[in-house]
């Protein structure tokens, strides 16, 4: 499967539903990859070959560095495009959670 083509096709469909112009460049899209035991979101698609997909994991804030990863395609369970509006809402939600509350 060619993920780059699929992401661009998905973007065209989402843009049509939202009555907006689709983003034409893969570098403009935030994507998500769900593997057998891990979710990577938000990411930027970089490249792929027959067996591997390479992507850049973006940090939730500016205090961390981005990380590049290459993982086997046969371990991908699902994939999609990140709704950037929801990403901002999720970021605000997680910023409101105090770390001590997670360990009660």
Secondary structure, DSSP 8 states (H G I E B T S, - for coil): --HHHHHHHHHHHHHHHTTS-----GGG--EEEEESS-EEEEEEEEEE-SSEEEEEE--SSTTS--EEEEEEGGGEEEEEE--HHHHHHHHHHHHHS-GGGGG-
